[in-house]
């Protein structure tokens, strides 16, 4: 028989020594570009002079207090919207149910700049709602203040995270034993008492787990708060960015990062504890046992109201961006509040033009090219590191759990914190554009590994053994036997890495050089500048980014291998 190769060993699972060598590149990468930057953040935060200053703790206290405040409000609003929607999808059958659920799932996977631009185009000063009201009511300025307010942050968080509540709670509600509620009603309990004394206690573990996860996402939010709220809403994430980039106070930014990491670790631990309690209570039943058609007028009214909410909250903000990118709106001279509309492709043509002939101006088309190059580099690095690591992790063994958990850590770390760690750890290379794809790879690598690993595990060992018995070389056996099975998973993993890199905003904002911006950074710059042309170009770039992202999401769903839902 042939000797072992990089892809195929003589026996499966491969020996421990081979597993270690397969893990070594990814472990080395994480040590240099994740653990070392975190260590630099910790050492910078332990500055004695900084820790003794009262002003330091005032800043930390204000940032932490507002972070908890906005996360708590966002979570409560998300529960208020998500609970009735979860009940709707768990208990009723109606036309287009799968499509409606898919529409609600898309926002969670969109980049933050797309979400911010969507609400800006829908409810912002130049958004459809305000412009329509100005025209109908003959008003000189926008009547609804949205961007730059706390309400904008809260609404965007609800837009992002409602699907988490719906997915978790609907799954539990679908599989509850209906005989428990029926018994309560037979004993004389009305609908409210049945829910409070029977359904809610069974739902409580899932509700707590989903709530803690939503709070964690709201607690670590950055792009939504910076783009829709502005620097005046100083959460921990925004304060890290302000102190590290604008004020160049890296020690204070590092201290804020340590506080943020400790809070995130505590929330993640709480979520994991609650998740272990999410079990199917008593005798779980098939989902069909709890689902019934909509018949009574109250049920129809409830269905109509919930679907209208989905349209307004989830669909219209997404549709506002592409529509706004092809519509020019101008105020007519001498006519108070009058707005003229017209279709135009100027905003897309302007993406290729440096109209000001400035040496420091980067046309949006070049930002799109930069994003594409960064994404391709991220795909290459993620696959080169993730493929051997996934092969090693497919070897089920107790000692492999340590590296397995280590690879997941970047997903639980703020992108802004990682960007700050890069600034502290690689100061001499801070002007290098290579730092951006390296940071993107840290975020994409866990997803790549989790996509490839189930596909590798699914390969029957007898296929490898048969190829070796028939005399195939390691390379030929891999190409003829394993690659046809792994091809779809590899393409899905590459699409994951590409999509993550294309939409990443937090770390990129800290690391990208001014002459090499990405699409999200360019969108942020254009949204921050006055003028209809800048706004239109931001909408055009957002439309392109949205199209690429949604195309990637659809491709991932189409190519998702069996078992990939595990991560």
Secondary structure, DSSP 8 states (H G I E B T S, - for coil): -----SS--SSSS--HHHHHHHHHHHHHHHIIIIIHHHHHHHHHHT-HHHHT-HHHHHHHHHHHHHHHHHHHHHHHHHHHHHHHHHHHHHHEE-TTHHHHHHHHHHHHHS-HHHHHHHHHHHHSTTSHHHHHHHHHHT-SS-SS--TTSHHHHHHHHHHHHHHHHHHHHHHHHHTS-HHHHHHHHHTT--HHHHIIIIIHHHHHHHHHHHHHHHHHHHHT--HHIIIII-TTS--HHHHHHIIIIIS--HHHHHHHHHHHHHHHHHHHHHHHHHHTT----SS---GGGT-EE--SHHHHHHHHHHHHHHIIIIIHHHHHHHHHTTEEEEE-TTSTT-EEEEE--HHHHGGG--TT--TT---HHHHHHHHHHHHHHHHHHHHHHHHHHHHHHTS--TTHHHHHHHHHGGGGS-HHHHHHHHHHH-GGGTT-THHHHHHHHHHHHHHHHHHHHHHHHTS-HHHHHHHHHTT--HHHHIIIIIHHHHHHHHHHHHHHHHHHHHH--HHHHHHS-GGG--HHHHHHHHHTS-SHHHHHHHHHHHHHHHHHHHHHHHHHHHH--TTGGG-
